[in-house]
């Protein structure tokens, strides 16, 4: 079995694959200060709660955008699984043509997303990842990775609002009945959720418009992933595909390419 681990700034997603099938995935708060032993305890608990045997893990693939965690992750892999993990960076084989000023700046999660989107859903495509940051990645009609946009994510922007506006309290991020809030609670929810929906739709629209200046037939698939994508898919007029496990699937494809 393959253990795939995607370390984000806020959440960590863990997936377990047997052959090409994703058996189960789990989400946890990213372990910023935990030791290798504590991370291993969480992983083992997830697996054993669903009757999966950690001893059957033969490969581990990792994408990580929080570099200081990698030391403890490597230690966990060595001490508890007796494995050297496959860690995604720009030097791994991707089979992607990358058109980017400095490819070393591309996050490992974005690489995994683009590889998975291209091979599973085809191209052209735009991948919108609603995570700590909201990222937009573009795959051309020829299958090349062109780059994209990076915007503050829903949660960190909301936290900034609550931190700097003394009279505004935190709210549950669920859709209000109307965009016109009749109270402060609904007004905040409306502003946050409709605001981020509008941001995502506008950026997707502008990407398509820019690409169509060169090719009028550019009609990409719009693929949403990330922990907060579920909030957007019910309202979005652009999103066609929702795949919450896109990054994990990309890790699986990448380790296969590099074996």
Buried (B, 14 or more C-beta within 10 A) or exposed (E): BBBBBBBBBBBBBBBBBEEEEBBBBBBBEBBEEBEBEEBBBBBBEBBEEEEBEBEEBEBBBBBBBBEEBBEBBBBBBEEBBEBEBBBBEBEBEBEBEBEBEEBEEBBBBBBBBBBBBBBBBEBBBBBBBBBBBBBBBBBBBEBBBBBBBBBBBBBBBBEEBEEEEEEBEEBEBEBBEEEEBEEEBBBBBBBBBBEBBEBBBEBBEEBBEEBEEEEEEBEBBBBBBBBBBEBBBEEBEBBBBBBBBBBBBBBBBBBEEEE
